[in-house]
Amino acid sequence: MNWDKLSSLKVTAKVWMEVTTAGLWVTLLNWIGKRARGKLNQKVEVHQDIVYAENEGVQLKMDLFVPKSPPPDNGFPAVVVLHGGAWCTGSKRDMVWAGYLLAQKGMVVACVGYRLAPKFRYPAQLKDCQDAVCWLLKNAENWKVDPNRIAAFGVSSGGHLALLLGLKSNVAEGASSKVKKVVALFPPTDLTAPYYRESVKNPLPLMPNYLLNFLGATYEERPDLWHDASPIYHVHADAAPCFIIQGKKDSLVPPDQAIRFAEAMRKVGAKVTLVLIDGLGHGYSVRPKVMNQLHNALDEAVRFLLLP
Protein backbone atom coordinates (compact mmCIF):
# COMPACT_ATOMS: atom_id res chain seq x y z
CA MET A 1 0.00 0.00 0.00
CA ASN A 2 1.24 3.50 -0.88
CA TRP A 3 1.05 5.16 2.54
CA ASP A 4 2.07 8.59 1.21
CA LYS A 5 -0.81 8.52 -1.26
CA LEU A 6 -3.22 7.35 1.44
CA SER A 7 -2.09 10.13 3.78
CA SER A 8 -2.50 12.69 1.00
CA LEU A 9 -6.04 11.47 0.29
CA LYS A 10 -6.91 11.71 4.00
CA VAL A 11 -5.70 15.31 4.12
CA THR A 12 -7.63 16.07 0.93
CA ALA A 13 -10.80 14.61 2.42
CA LYS A 14 -10.31 16.67 5.60
CA VAL A 15 -9.78 19.87 3.61
CA TRP A 16 -12.84 19.15 1.43
CA MET A 17 -14.87 18.66 4.61
CA GLU A 18 -13.63 22.02 5.96
CA VAL A 19 -14.48 23.80 2.71
CA THR A 20 -17.90 22.18 2.51
CA THR A 21 -18.89 22.88 6.11
CA ALA A 22 -17.66 26.47 5.89
CA GLY A 23 -19.80 26.95 2.79
CA LEU A 24 -22.78 25.39 4.54
CA TRP A 25 -22.31 27.77 7.47
CA VAL A 26 -22.47 30.80 5.18
CA THR A 27 -25.47 29.33 3.35
CA LEU A 28 -27.26 28.69 6.65
CA LEU A 29 -26.62 32.21 7.92
CA ASN A 30 -27.88 33.74 4.69
CA TRP A 31 -30.94 31.45 4.74
CA ILE A 32 -31.76 32.54 8.29
CA GLY A 33 -31.27 36.15 7.20
CA LYS A 34 -33.57 35.65 4.20
CA ARG A 35 -36.30 34.18 6.40
CA ALA A 36 -36.03 37.16 8.73
CA ARG A 37 -35.62 39.77 5.99
CA GLY A 38 -39.15 41.16 6.29
CA LYS A 39 -38.57 41.94 9.94
CA LEU A 40 -35.01 43.14 9.37
CA ASN A 41 -36.06 45.50 6.58
CA GLN A 42 -38.11 47.40 9.14
CA LYS A 43 -34.80 48.34 10.76
CA VAL A 44 -32.38 48.32 7.83
CA GLU A 45 -32.44 49.91 4.38
CA VAL A 46 -30.49 48.05 1.69
CA HIS A 47 -28.93 49.66 -1.40
CA GLN A 48 -27.55 47.07 -3.81
CA ASP A 49 -24.85 47.19 -6.45
CA ILE A 50 -23.44 50.66 -5.77
CA VAL A 51 -20.40 51.19 -8.00
CA TYR A 52 -17.54 52.36 -5.80
CA ALA A 53 -14.64 52.16 -8.28
CA GLU A 54 -13.51 50.90 -11.66
CA ASN A 55 -10.16 49.12 -11.87
CA GLU A 56 -8.69 47.60 -15.02
CA GLY A 57 -12.04 47.95 -16.76
CA VAL A 58 -13.98 46.15 -14.01
CA GLN A 59 -16.84 47.95 -12.27
CA LEU A 60 -16.58 47.22 -8.57
CA LYS A 61 -19.79 47.14 -6.54
CA MET A 62 -20.91 47.10 -2.93
CA ASP A 63 -24.20 46.55 -1.13
CA LEU A 64 -24.88 49.16 1.53
CA PHE A 65 -26.91 48.34 4.66
CA VAL A 66 -28.06 51.49 6.46
CA PRO A 67 -29.89 51.65 9.80
CA LYS A 68 -33.30 53.34 9.64
CA SER A 69 -32.81 54.73 13.13
CA PRO A 70 -31.62 58.35 13.58
CA PRO A 71 -27.80 58.60 13.39
CA PRO A 72 -25.65 59.75 16.31
CA ASP A 73 -24.46 63.36 16.23
CA ASN A 74 -21.21 62.43 14.46
CA GLY A 75 -22.82 59.84 12.19
CA PHE A 76 -22.98 56.05 12.22
CA PRO A 77 -19.85 53.96 12.56
CA ALA A 78 -19.23 52.09 9.31
CA VAL A 79 -17.86 48.65 8.49
CA VAL A 80 -16.37 47.34 5.25
CA VAL A 81 -17.35 43.65 5.11
CA LEU A 82 -15.25 41.26 3.02
CA HIS A 83 -16.22 37.74 1.89
CA GLY A 84 -14.02 34.67 1.93
CA GLY A 85 -13.34 32.15 -0.83
CA ALA A 86 -9.53 31.82 -0.93
CA TRP A 87 -9.30 35.07 -2.95
CA CYS A 88 -10.56 33.09 -5.97
CA THR A 89 -14.27 32.51 -5.32
CA GLY A 90 -17.14 34.02 -3.34
CA SER A 91 -19.26 37.12 -3.59
CA LYS A 92 -20.45 40.10 -1.58
CA ARG A 93 -23.78 38.26 -1.48
CA ASP A 94 -22.15 35.73 0.86
CA MET A 95 -22.01 38.42 3.54
CA VAL A 96 -25.68 39.49 3.55
CA TRP A 97 -25.98 37.96 7.02
CA ALA A 98 -23.22 40.25 8.30
CA GLY A 99 -24.80 43.25 6.59
CA TYR A 100 -28.06 42.79 8.48
CA LEU A 101 -26.38 41.71 11.72
CA LEU A 102 -24.18 44.79 11.96
CA ALA A 103 -26.62 47.32 10.49
CA GLN A 104 -29.36 46.48 12.97
CA LYS A 105 -26.81 47.15 15.72
CA GLY A 106 -26.36 50.70 14.44
CA MET A 107 -23.63 50.57 11.81
CA VAL A 108 -23.56 51.42 8.11
CA VAL A 109 -22.29 48.24 6.44
CA ALA A 110 -20.64 48.01 3.04
CA CYS A 111 -20.55 44.42 1.75
CA VAL A 112 -17.83 44.76 -0.84
CA GLY A 113 -17.17 42.85 -4.03
CA TYR A 114 -13.56 42.74 -5.18
CA ARG A 115 -11.66 41.30 -8.14
CA LEU A 116 -10.87 37.59 -7.90
CA ALA A 117 -7.81 35.50 -8.71
CA PRO A 118 -6.45 34.00 -10.88
CA LYS A 119 -7.57 36.59 -13.42
CA PHE A 120 -6.44 39.30 -11.04
CA ARG A 121 -3.47 38.69 -8.76
CA TYR A 122 -2.50 40.29 -5.48
CA PRO A 123 -2.46 43.22 -4.74
CA ALA A 124 -5.57 43.78 -6.91
CA GLN A 125 -7.89 42.51 -4.15
CA LEU A 126 -6.34 44.80 -1.54
CA LYS A 127 -6.46 47.77 -3.91
CA ASP A 128 -10.20 47.24 -4.41
CA CYS A 129 -10.84 47.04 -0.67
CA GLN A 130 -8.82 50.21 -0.10
CA ASP A 131 -10.87 51.93 -2.79
CA ALA A 132 -14.05 50.88 -0.98
CA VAL A 133 -12.80 52.54 2.22
CA CYS A 134 -11.93 55.70 0.30
CA TRP A 135 -15.41 55.70 -1.28
CA LEU A 136 -16.98 55.58 2.19
CA LEU A 137 -14.78 58.45 3.33
CA LYS A 138 -15.67 60.52 0.28
CA ASN A 139 -19.40 59.81 0.65
CA ALA A 140 -19.57 59.82 4.45
CA GLU A 141 -21.85 62.85 4.66
CA ASN A 142 -24.32 61.44 2.11
CA TRP A 143 -24.78 58.23 4.11
CA LYS A 144 -24.51 59.76 7.59
CA VAL A 145 -21.23 57.96 8.30
CA ASP A 146 -18.71 59.05 10.91
CA PRO A 147 -15.49 59.21 8.82
CA ASN A 148 -13.41 58.66 11.95
CA ARG A 149 -15.07 55.32 12.72
CA ILE A 150 -14.65 53.12 9.65
CA ALA A 151 -13.73 49.50 10.43
CA ALA A 152 -13.23 46.26 8.49
CA PHE A 153 -14.81 42.83 9.04
CA GLY A 154 -13.75 39.77 7.08
CA VAL A 155 -14.02 35.99 6.98
CA SER A 156 -11.11 33.71 5.99
CA SER A 157 -9.39 35.33 2.98
CA GLY A 158 -11.68 38.32 3.59
CA GLY A 159 -10.28 38.42 7.12
CA HIS A 160 -6.77 38.46 5.63
CA LEU A 161 -7.71 41.49 3.52
CA ALA A 162 -9.39 43.16 6.51
CA LEU A 163 -6.17 42.82 8.52
CA LEU A 164 -4.20 44.42 5.70
CA LEU A 165 -6.67 47.33 5.73
CA GLY A 166 -5.86 47.85 9.40
CA LEU A 167 -2.10 47.62 8.90
CA LYS A 168 -1.30 49.25 5.56
CA SER A 169 -2.19 52.74 4.44
CA ASN A 170 -2.81 53.81 0.87
CA VAL A 171 -3.36 57.56 0.59
CA ALA A 172 -5.63 58.53 -2.31
CA GLU A 173 -7.11 61.98 -2.90
CA GLY A 174 -5.80 63.10 0.49
CA ALA A 175 -7.55 60.30 2.42
CA SER A 176 -5.98 57.22 4.02
CA SER A 177 -7.57 53.82 3.42
CA LYS A 178 -6.34 52.50 6.80
CA VAL A 179 -9.35 51.51 8.90
CA LYS A 180 -9.74 52.18 12.63
CA LYS A 181 -10.62 48.63 13.77
CA VAL A 182 -10.57 45.11 12.37
CA VAL A 183 -12.60 41.99 13.09
CA ALA A 184 -11.17 38.93 11.34
CA LEU A 185 -12.58 35.40 11.45
CA PHE A 186 -10.10 32.58 10.70
CA PRO A 187 -7.69 34.83 8.73
CA PRO A 188 -4.42 33.67 7.16
CA THR A 189 -1.76 36.00 8.57
CA ASP A 190 1.54 34.49 7.38
CA LEU A 191 1.46 33.11 3.86
CA THR A 192 5.20 32.34 4.11
CA ALA A 193 4.57 29.58 6.67
CA PRO A 194 6.28 26.34 5.52
CA TYR A 195 3.00 24.45 5.09
CA TYR A 196 1.62 27.14 2.76
CA ARG A 197 4.83 27.30 0.73
CA GLU A 198 4.77 23.52 0.40
CA SER A 199 1.08 23.49 -0.58
CA VAL A 200 1.88 25.63 -3.63
CA LYS A 201 4.62 23.30 -4.84
CA ASN A 202 2.70 20.11 -4.02
CA PRO A 203 -1.04 20.89 -4.12
CA LEU A 204 -3.49 18.36 -2.74
CA PRO A 205 -5.19 16.06 -5.28
CA LEU A 206 -8.46 17.40 -6.70
CA MET A 207 -7.92 20.78 -5.01
CA PRO A 208 -7.29 24.11 -6.80
CA ASN A 209 -3.93 25.72 -6.08
CA TYR A 210 -5.57 28.75 -4.47
CA LEU A 211 -2.45 30.41 -3.10
CA LEU A 212 -0.55 30.14 -6.38
CA ASN A 213 -3.61 31.50 -8.19
CA PHE A 214 -3.68 34.43 -5.74
CA LEU A 215 0.03 35.33 -5.82
CA GLY A 216 1.02 34.06 -9.24
CA ALA A 217 4.46 32.85 -8.14
CA THR A 218 6.06 30.43 -5.73
CA TYR A 219 7.82 31.69 -2.61
CA GLU A 220 11.21 30.94 -4.18
CA GLU A 221 10.31 33.03 -7.24
CA ARG A 222 8.88 36.05 -5.37
CA PRO A 223 9.62 36.04 -1.61
CA ASP A 224 9.06 39.81 -1.56
CA LEU A 225 5.50 39.35 -2.84
CA TRP A 226 4.71 36.63 -0.30
CA HIS A 227 5.97 38.82 2.53
CA ASP A 228 4.05 41.85 1.29
CA ALA A 229 0.83 39.81 1.16
CA SER A 230 1.29 38.53 4.75
CA PRO A 231 -0.27 40.72 7.48
CA ILE A 232 2.22 39.53 10.11
CA TYR A 233 5.02 41.36 8.29
CA HIS A 234 3.15 44.68 8.50
CA VAL A 235 2.54 44.74 12.25
CA HIS A 236 3.43 48.06 13.91
CA ALA A 237 2.60 50.02 17.04
CA ASP A 238 -0.05 52.15 15.29
CA ALA A 239 -1.88 49.20 13.76
CA ALA A 240 -5.65 49.26 14.05
CA PRO A 241 -6.92 47.32 17.09
CA CYS A 242 -7.80 43.79 15.95
CA PHE A 243 -10.33 41.23 17.18
CA ILE A 244 -9.61 37.73 15.86
CA ILE A 245 -11.74 34.61 16.14
CA GLN A 246 -10.01 31.32 15.38
CA GLY A 247 -10.98 27.66 15.58
CA LYS A 248 -8.46 25.30 17.15
CA LYS A 249 -9.39 22.49 14.73
CA ASP A 250 -9.08 24.59 11.57
CA SER A 251 -7.06 22.69 8.95
CA LEU A 252 -7.37 25.37 6.24
CA VAL A 253 -6.00 28.16 8.44
CA PRO A 254 -4.07 26.51 11.30
CA PRO A 255 -4.49 28.23 14.68
CA ASP A 256 -0.80 29.14 14.85
CA GLN A 257 -1.56 31.77 12.18
CA ALA A 258 -3.73 33.74 14.64
CA ILE A 259 -1.58 32.97 17.67
CA ARG A 260 1.66 34.20 16.13
CA PHE A 261 -0.04 37.29 14.73
CA ALA A 262 -1.44 38.19 18.15
CA GLU A 263 1.98 37.69 19.71
CA ALA A 264 3.56 39.96 17.09
CA MET A 265 0.95 42.67 17.72
CA ARG A 266 1.46 42.56 21.48
CA LYS A 267 5.24 42.63 21.08
CA VAL A 268 5.07 46.07 19.39
CA GLY A 269 2.39 47.41 21.74
CA ALA A 270 -0.54 47.16 19.30
CA LYS A 271 -3.98 46.15 20.59
CA VAL A 272 -5.32 42.71 19.77
CA THR A 273 -7.96 40.34 21.15
CA LEU A 274 -7.74 36.67 20.20
CA VAL A 275 -10.60 34.24 20.86
CA LEU A 276 -9.61 30.59 20.34
CA ILE A 277 -12.50 28.13 20.18
CA ASP A 278 -12.02 24.45 21.03
CA GLY A 279 -13.53 22.03 18.53
CA LEU A 280 -14.15 24.65 15.85
CA GLY A 281 -12.94 24.11 12.30
CA HIS A 282 -12.95 26.67 9.53
CA GLY A 283 -16.13 28.41 10.59
CA TYR A 284 -18.51 25.63 11.45
CA SER A 285 -19.11 22.71 13.79
CA VAL A 286 -21.95 20.19 14.08
CA ARG A 287 -21.71 20.53 17.86
CA PRO A 288 -24.18 23.14 19.22
CA LYS A 289 -21.90 23.89 22.18
CA VAL A 290 -19.08 24.88 19.83
CA MET A 291 -21.38 27.00 17.65
CA ASN A 292 -22.68 28.77 20.76
CA GLN A 293 -19.10 29.73 21.56
CA LEU A 294 -18.71 31.10 18.03
CA HIS A 295 -21.94 33.11 18.29
CA ASN A 296 -20.85 34.47 21.68
CA ALA A 297 -17.51 35.48 20.16
CA LEU A 298 -19.36 37.25 17.32
CA ASP A 299 -21.45 39.14 19.88
CA GLU A 300 -18.24 40.22 21.60
CA ALA A 301 -16.79 41.29 18.24
CA VAL A 302 -19.87 43.45 17.55
CA ARG A 303 -19.45 45.15 20.93
CA PHE A 304 -15.81 45.77 20.04
CA LEU A 305 -16.86 47.50 16.79
CA LEU A 306 -19.43 49.65 18.59
CA LEU A 307 -17.02 50.97 21.21
CA PRO A 308 -15.79 54.52 20.50
C-alpha positions as CSV (number, residue, x, y, z in Angstrom):
1,M,0.0,0.0,0.0
2,N,1.2,3.5,-0.9
3,W,1.0,5.2,2.5
4,D,2.1,8.6,1.2
5,K,-0.8,8.5,-1.3
6,L,-3.2,7.3,1.4
7,S,-2.1,10.1,3.8
8,S,-2.5,12.7,1.0
9,L,-6.0,11.5,0.3
10,K,-6.9,11.7,4.0
11,V,-5.7,15.3,4.1
12,T,-7.6,16.1,0.9
13,A,-10.8,14.6,2.4
14,K,-10.3,16.7,5.6
15,V,-9.8,19.9,3.6
16,W,-12.8,19.1,1.4
17,M,-14.9,18.7,4.6
18,E,-13.6,22.0,6.0
19,V,-14.5,23.8,2.7
20,T,-17.9,22.2,2.5
21,T,-18.9,22.9,6.1
22,A,-17.7,26.5,5.9
23,G,-19.8,27.0,2.8
24,L,-22.8,25.4,4.5
25,W,-22.3,27.8,7.5
26,V,-22.5,30.8,5.2
27,T,-25.5,29.3,3.3
28,L,-27.3,28.7,6.6
29,L,-26.6,32.2,7.9
30,N,-27.9,33.7,4.7
31,W,-30.9,31.5,4.7
32,I,-31.8,32.5,8.3
33,G,-31.3,36.1,7.2
34,K,-33.6,35.7,4.2
35,R,-36.3,34.2,6.4
36,A,-36.0,37.2,8.7
37,R,-35.6,39.8,6.0
38,G,-39.1,41.2,6.3
39,K,-38.6,41.9,9.9
40,L,-35.0,43.1,9.4
41,N,-36.1,45.5,6.6
42,Q,-38.1,47.4,9.1
43,K,-34.8,48.3,10.8
44,V,-32.4,48.3,7.8
45,E,-32.4,49.9,4.4
46,V,-30.5,48.1,1.7
47,H,-28.9,49.7,-1.4
48,Q,-27.6,47.1,-3.8
49,D,-24.8,47.2,-6.4
50,I,-23.4,50.7,-5.8
51,V,-20.4,51.2,-8.0
52,Y,-17.5,52.4,-5.8
53,A,-14.6,52.2,-8.3
54,E,-13.5,50.9,-11.7
55,N,-10.2,49.1,-11.9
56,E,-8.7,47.6,-15.0
57,G,-12.0,48.0,-16.8
58,V,-14.0,46.2,-14.0
59,Q,-16.8,48.0,-12.3
60,L,-16.6,47.2,-8.6
61,K,-19.8,47.1,-6.5
62,M,-20.9,47.1,-2.9
63,D,-24.2,46.6,-1.1
64,L,-24.9,49.2,1.5
65,F,-26.9,48.3,4.7
66,V,-28.1,51.5,6.5
67,P,-29.9,51.6,9.8
68,K,-33.3,53.3,9.6
69,S,-32.8,54.7,13.1
70,P,-31.6,58.3,13.6
71,P,-27.8,58.6,13.4
72,P,-25.6,59.7,16.3
73,D,-24.5,63.4,16.2
74,N,-21.2,62.4,14.5
75,G,-22.8,59.8,12.2
76,F,-23.0,56.1,12.2
77,P,-19.8,54.0,12.6
78,A,-19.2,52.1,9.3
79,V,-17.9,48.7,8.5
80,V,-16.4,47.3,5.3
81,V,-17.3,43.6,5.1
82,L,-15.2,41.3,3.0
83,H,-16.2,37.7,1.9
84,G,-14.0,34.7,1.9
85,G,-13.3,32.1,-0.8
86,A,-9.5,31.8,-0.9
87,W,-9.3,35.1,-3.0
88,C,-10.6,33.1,-6.0
89,T,-14.3,32.5,-5.3
90,G,-17.1,34.0,-3.3
91,S,-19.3,37.1,-3.6
92,K,-20.4,40.1,-1.6
93,R,-23.8,38.3,-1.5
94,D,-22.1,35.7,0.9
95,M,-22.0,38.4,3.5
96,V,-25.7,39.5,3.6
97,W,-26.0,38.0,7.0
98,A,-23.2,40.3,8.3
99,G,-24.8,43.2,6.6
100,Y,-28.1,42.8,8.5
101,L,-26.4,41.7,11.7
102,L,-24.2,44.8,12.0
103,A,-26.6,47.3,10.5
104,Q,-29.4,46.5,13.0
105,K,-26.8,47.2,15.7
106,G,-26.4,50.7,14.4
107,M,-23.6,50.6,11.8
108,V,-23.6,51.4,8.1
109,V,-22.3,48.2,6.4
110,A,-20.6,48.0,3.0
111,C,-20.5,44.4,1.8
112,V,-17.8,44.8,-0.8
113,G,-17.2,42.9,-4.0
114,Y,-13.6,42.7,-5.2
115,R,-11.7,41.3,-8.1
116,L,-10.9,37.6,-7.9
117,A,-7.8,35.5,-8.7
118,P,-6.5,34.0,-10.9
119,K,-7.6,36.6,-13.4
120,F,-6.4,39.3,-11.0
121,R,-3.5,38.7,-8.8
122,Y,-2.5,40.3,-5.5
123,P,-2.5,43.2,-4.7
124,A,-5.6,43.8,-6.9
125,Q,-7.9,42.5,-4.2
126,L,-6.3,44.8,-1.5
127,K,-6.5,47.8,-3.9
128,D,-10.2,47.2,-4.4
129,C,-10.8,47.0,-0.7
130,Q,-8.8,50.2,-0.1
131,D,-10.9,51.9,-2.8
132,A,-14.1,50.9,-1.0
133,V,-12.8,52.5,2.2
134,C,-11.9,55.7,0.3
135,W,-15.4,55.7,-1.3
136,L,-17.0,55.6,2.2
137,L,-14.8,58.5,3.3
138,K,-15.7,60.5,0.3
139,N,-19.4,59.8,0.6
140,A,-19.6,59.8,4.4
141,E,-21.8,62.8,4.7
142,N,-24.3,61.4,2.1
143,W,-24.8,58.2,4.1
144,K,-24.5,59.8,7.6
145,V,-21.2,58.0,8.3
146,D,-18.7,59.0,10.9
147,P,-15.5,59.2,8.8
148,N,-13.4,58.7,12.0
149,R,-15.1,55.3,12.7
150,I,-14.7,53.1,9.7
151,A,-13.7,49.5,10.4
152,A,-13.2,46.3,8.5
153,F,-14.8,42.8,9.0
154,G,-13.7,39.8,7.1
155,V,-14.0,36.0,7.0
156,S,-11.1,33.7,6.0
157,S,-9.4,35.3,3.0
158,G,-11.7,38.3,3.6
159,G,-10.3,38.4,7.1
160,H,-6.8,38.5,5.6
161,L,-7.7,41.5,3.5
162,A,-9.4,43.2,6.5
163,L,-6.2,42.8,8.5
164,L,-4.2,44.4,5.7
165,L,-6.7,47.3,5.7
166,G,-5.9,47.9,9.4
167,L,-2.1,47.6,8.9
168,K,-1.3,49.2,5.6
169,S,-2.2,52.7,4.4
170,N,-2.8,53.8,0.9
171,V,-3.4,57.6,0.6
172,A,-5.6,58.5,-2.3
173,E,-7.1,62.0,-2.9
174,G,-5.8,63.1,0.5
175,A,-7.5,60.3,2.4
176,S,-6.0,57.2,4.0
177,S,-7.6,53.8,3.4
178,K,-6.3,52.5,6.8
179,V,-9.4,51.5,8.9
180,K,-9.7,52.2,12.6
181,K,-10.6,48.6,13.8
182,V,-10.6,45.1,12.4
183,V,-12.6,42.0,13.1
184,A,-11.2,38.9,11.3
185,L,-12.6,35.4,11.4
186,F,-10.1,32.6,10.7
187,P,-7.7,34.8,8.7
188,P,-4.4,33.7,7.2
189,T,-1.8,36.0,8.6
190,D,1.5,34.5,7.4
191,L,1.5,33.1,3.9
192,T,5.2,32.3,4.1
193,A,4.6,29.6,6.7
194,P,6.3,26.3,5.5
195,Y,3.0,24.4,5.1
196,Y,1.6,27.1,2.8
197,R,4.8,27.3,0.7
198,E,4.8,23.5,0.4
199,S,1.1,23.5,-0.6
200,V,1.9,25.6,-3.6
201,K,4.6,23.3,-4.8
202,N,2.7,20.1,-4.0
203,P,-1.0,20.9,-4.1
204,L,-3.5,18.4,-2.7
205,P,-5.2,16.1,-5.3
206,L,-8.5,17.4,-6.7
207,M,-7.9,20.8,-5.0
208,P,-7.3,24.1,-6.8
209,N,-3.9,25.7,-6.1
210,Y,-5.6,28.7,-4.5
211,L,-2.4,30.4,-3.1
212,L,-0.5,30.1,-6.4
213,N,-3.6,31.5,-8.2
214,F,-3.7,34.4,-5.7
215,L,0.0,35.3,-5.8
216,G,1.0,34.1,-9.2
217,A,4.5,32.8,-8.1
218,T,6.1,30.4,-5.7
219,Y,7.8,31.7,-2.6
220,E,11.2,30.9,-4.2
221,E,10.3,33.0,-7.2
222,R,8.9,36.0,-5.4
223,P,9.6,36.0,-1.6
224,D,9.1,39.8,-1.6
225,L,5.5,39.3,-2.8
226,W,4.7,36.6,-0.3
227,H,6.0,38.8,2.5
228,D,4.0,41.8,1.3
229,A,0.8,39.8,1.2
230,S,1.3,38.5,4.7
231,P,-0.3,40.7,7.5
232,I,2.2,39.5,10.1
233,Y,5.0,41.4,8.3
234,H,3.2,44.7,8.5
235,V,2.5,44.7,12.3
236,H,3.4,48.1,13.9
237,A,2.6,50.0,17.0
238,D,0.0,52.1,15.3
239,A,-1.9,49.2,13.8
240,A,-5.7,49.3,14.1
241,P,-6.9,47.3,17.1
242,C,-7.8,43.8,16.0
243,F,-10.3,41.2,17.2
244,I,-9.6,37.7,15.9
245,I,-11.7,34.6,16.1
246,Q,-10.0,31.3,15.4
247,G,-11.0,27.7,15.6
248,K,-8.5,25.3,17.1
249,K,-9.4,22.5,14.7
250,D,-9.1,24.6,11.6
251,S,-7.1,22.7,8.9
252,L,-7.4,25.4,6.2
253,V,-6.0,28.2,8.4
254,P,-4.1,26.5,11.3
255,P,-4.5,28.2,14.7
256,D,-0.8,29.1,14.8
257,Q,-1.6,31.8,12.2
258,A,-3.7,33.7,14.6
259,I,-1.6,33.0,17.7
260,R,1.7,34.2,16.1
261,F,0.0,37.3,14.7
262,A,-1.4,38.2,18.1
263,E,2.0,37.7,19.7
264,A,3.6,40.0,17.1
265,M,0.9,42.7,17.7
266,R,1.5,42.6,21.5
267,K,5.2,42.6,21.1
268,V,5.1,46.1,19.4
269,G,2.4,47.4,21.7
270,A,-0.5,47.2,19.3
271,K,-4.0,46.2,20.6
272,V,-5.3,42.7,19.8
273,T,-8.0,40.3,21.2
274,L,-7.7,36.7,20.2
275,V,-10.6,34.2,20.9
276,L,-9.6,30.6,20.3
277,I,-12.5,28.1,20.2
278,D,-12.0,24.5,21.0
279,G,-13.5,22.0,18.5
280,L,-14.2,24.7,15.9
281,G,-12.9,24.1,12.3
282,H,-13.0,26.7,9.5
283,G,-16.1,28.4,10.6
284,Y,-18.5,25.6,11.5
285,S,-19.1,22.7,13.8
286,V,-21.9,20.2,14.1
287,R,-21.7,20.5,17.9
288,P,-24.2,23.1,19.2
289,K,-21.9,23.9,22.2
290,V,-19.1,24.9,19.8
291,M,-21.4,27.0,17.6
292,N,-22.7,28.8,20.8
293,Q,-19.1,29.7,21.6
294,L,-18.7,31.1,18.0
295,H,-21.9,33.1,18.3
296,N,-20.8,34.5,21.7
297,A,-17.5,35.5,20.2
298,L,-19.4,37.2,17.3
299,D,-21.5,39.1,19.9
300,E,-18.2,40.2,21.6
301,A,-16.8,41.3,18.2
302,V,-19.9,43.5,17.5
303,R,-19.5,45.1,20.9
304,F,-15.8,45.8,20.0
305,L,-16.9,47.5,16.8
306,L,-19.4,49.6,18.6
307,L,-17.0,51.0,21.2
308,P,-15.8,54.5,20.5
